[in-house]
Amino acid sequence: MNQAESPRLTVIGTGYLGATHAICMAVLGFEVLGVDVDQGKIDRLASGEVPFFEPGLPELLTKALESGRLRFTTSFEEAGEFGDVHFLCVGTPQRPGSDAADLTYVEAAVRALAPNLTRRALVVGKSTVPVGTAKRITGVIQDLAPAGEEVELAWNPEFLREGFAVDDTMRPDRLVFGVASDWALERLEAAFKPILDLGTPVVRTDLATAELVKVAANSFLATKISYINAMAEVCEAVGADIKHLADSLALDDRIGGKFLKPGLGFGGGCLPKDIRAFAHRAEELGVGQAVSFLREVDDINRRRRARTVDLVREMLGGISGKRIAAWGAAFKPNSDDIRDAPALDVARTMHGLGGHVRVFDPAALDNARRAFPELRYGDSAFDVARDADVVVLLTEWSDFKEIEPDALAQVVKHKRIVDGRHALDAEKWRAAGWEYRALGRS
């Protein structure tokens, strides 16, 4: 390939990360081949259907397919022949029965791709992996690839926020390039040229540092979220107001207000499993004590779910037999992701305690129904709130925040609301005659 030409890209794995990356890179002008072992997923994408909820992505998929620059396949042989730069975007879930990351999909992708690499190429890991993985799989790739050491490995961690993945891909706040040679850096720069032309900051570093960046960032964010929730526990003990405390801290420019929001805590497919895998890997490396605080961060986060159930119990004088409207199922708004979702954890706990729980979410209902068929679901926020003894806000969708207290009062049995996300205007709801409770607020 001529160095001046744009490299042809393959994206191995077409889940949330891979599909987003493949679609956005094709829209940016690259020839892209998406690769997956799941024929059903490939067929859906090839027909123009995004198999998950992400604002703006379906329109970009249509645009990319119509351009002719984006195709999908299950053939690794085709991928090896087509691609100059191969992005590994497969999942690294938590290993069953352990805090460690499960690298099964990474290993399988590498072993399927490498035997088809017959010329000089760059393999780029984007998946979140334990530090040291890149060094190990470099050897695996070079052993299995016919091109041998002409195939290099780089690491380019992803920082996608669900609900904002298109912007985070096409206009990221930084790019981290973990490389072992100038050639690998040049290939990465060519593969991200339209993004670099926007002036996007780049950090060139080694493979191990690039692997650490994502888990370090997620650990910091998780710590900040759990910190303010720990302060909420203190506020509850002394009758202080966590909202006012958080607002005061946010005005300190050394601290800032981002992720300093008290409430039900974090969930999803990244923060919980990443901090657990990071702590596990640190222990393997003999530096577990350095990140032992992450265990407490995790524990604080989990306690918020139980404490939210306690708030409901205290408000109702017990949960058994009570009608409860649960607003939210996704782990965050603008997503249909229910992995480790605090909302569904709380709903299931209240159901297990004998509550008549009905759940509504604007995007995640289908996923919730499949995962937890024992729960009952409704068609709208007002539908599940009909004759409810309490409404519990568990995911901070804008749809819920915009509901007027007087309108909701027309359908509920009792004007009681538990704001698990500090998303509502407490004074407004109380002025409308509602009993309002939130974690860390009197």
Rosetta blueprint (number, residue, H / E / L):
1 M L
2 N L
3 Q L
4 A L
5 E L
6 S L
7 P L
8 R L
9 L E
10 T E
11 V E
12 I E
13 G L
14 T L
15 G L
16 Y H
17 L H
18 G H
19 A H
20 T H
21 H H
22 A H
23 I H
24 C H
25 M H
26 A H
27 V H
28 L L
29 G L
30 F L
31 E L
32 V E
33 L E
34 G E
35 V E
36 D L
37 V L
38 D L
39 Q H
40 G H
41 K H
42 I H
43 D H
44 R H
45 L H
46 A H
47 S L
48 G L
49 E L
50 V L
51 P L
52 F L
53 F L
54 E L
55 P L
56 G L
57 L H
58 P H
59 E H
60 L H
61 L H
62 T H
63 K H
64 A H
65 L H
66 E H
67 S H
68 G L
69 R L
70 L E
71 R E
72 F E
73 T E
74 T L
75 S L
76 F H
77 E H
78 E H
79 A H
80 G H
81 E H
82 F H
83 G L
84 D L
85 V E
86 H E
87 F E
88 L E
89 C L
90 V L
91 G L
92 T L
93 P L
94 Q E
95 R L
96 P L
97 G L
98 S L
99 D L
100 A L
101 A E
102 D L
103 L L
104 T H
105 Y H
106 V H
107 E H
108 A H
109 A H
110 V H
111 R H
112 A H
113 L H
114 A H
115 P H
116 N H
117 L L
118 T L
119 R L
120 R L
121 A E
122 L E
123 V E
124 V E
125 G E
126 K L
127 S L
128 T L
129 V L
130 P L
131 V L
132 G L
133 T H
134 A H
135 K H
136 R H
137 I H
138 T H
139 G H
140 V H
141 I H
142 Q H
143 D H
144 L H
145 A L
146 P L
147 A L
148 G H
149 E H
150 E H
151 V E
152 E E
153 L E
154 A E
155 W E
156 N L
157 P L
158 E L
159 F L
160 L L
161 R L
162 E L
163 G L
164 F L
165 A H
166 V H
167 D H
168 D H
169 T H
170 M H
171 R L
172 P L
173 D L
174 R L
175 L E
176 V E
177 F E
178 G E
179 V L
180 A L
181 S L
182 D H
183 W H
184 A H
185 L H
186 E H
187 R H
188 L H
189 E H
190 A H
191 A H
192 F L
193 K H
194 P H
195 I H
196 L H
197 D L
198 L L
199 G L
200 T L
201 P L
202 V E
203 V E
204 R E
205 T E
206 D L
207 L H
208 A H
209 T H
210 A H
211 E H
212 L H
213 V H
214 K H
215 V H
216 A H
217 A H
218 N H
219 S H
220 F H
221 L H
222 A H
223 T H
224 K H
225 I H
226 S H
227 Y H
228 I H
229 N H
230 A H
231 M H
232 A H
233 E H
234 V H
235 C H
236 E H
237 A H
238 V H
239 G L
240 A L
241 D L
242 I H
243 K H
244 H H
245 L H
246 A H
247 D H
248 S H
249 L H
250 A H
251 L L
252 D L
253 D L
254 R L
255 I L
256 G L
257 G L
258 K L
259 F L
260 L L
261 K L
262 P L
263 G L
264 L L
265 G L
266 F L
267 G L
268 G L
269 G L
270 C L
271 L H
272 P H
273 K H
274 D H
275 I H
276 R H
277 A H
278 F H
279 A H
280 H H
281 R H
282 A H
283 E H
284 E H
285 L L
286 G L
287 V L
288 G H
289 Q H
290 A H
291 V H
292 S L
293 F H
294 L H
295 R H
296 E H
297 V H
298 D H
299 D H
300 I H
301 N H
302 R H
303 R H
304 R H
305 R H
306 A H
307 R H
308 T H
309 V H
310 D H
311 L H
312 V H
313 R H
314 E H
315 M H
316 L H
317 G L
318 G L
319 I L
320 S L
321 G L
322 K L
323 R E
324 I E
325 A E
326 A E
327 W E
328 G L
329 A L
330 A L
331 F L
332 K L
333 P L
334 N L
335 S L
336 D L
337 D L
338 I L
339 R L
340 D L
341 A L
342 P H
343 A H
344 L H
345 D H
346 V H
347 A H
348 R H
349 T H
350 M H
351 H H
352 G H
353 L L
354 G L
355 G L
356 H E
357 V E
358 R E
359 V E
360 F E
361 D L
362 P L
363 A L
364 A L
365 L H
366 D H
367 N H
368 A H
369 R H
370 R H
371 A H
372 F L
373 P L
374 E L
375 L L
376 R E
377 Y E
378 G L
379 D L
380 S L
381 A H
382 F H
383 D H
384 V H
385 A H
386 R L
387 D L
388 A L
389 D L
390 V E
391 V E
392 V E
393 L E
394 L L
395 T L
396 E L
397 W L
398 S H
399 D H
400 F H
401 K H
402 E L
403 I L
404 E L
405 P H
406 D H
407 A H
408 L H
409 A H
410 Q L
411 V L
412 V L
413 K L
414 H L
415 K L
416 R E
417 I E
418 V E
419 D E
420 G L
421 R L
422 H L
423 A L
424 L L
425 D L
426 A H
427 E H
428 K H
429 W H
430 R H
431 A H
432 A L
433 G L
434 W L
435 E E
436 Y E
437 R E
438 A L
439 L L
440 G L
441 R L
442 S L
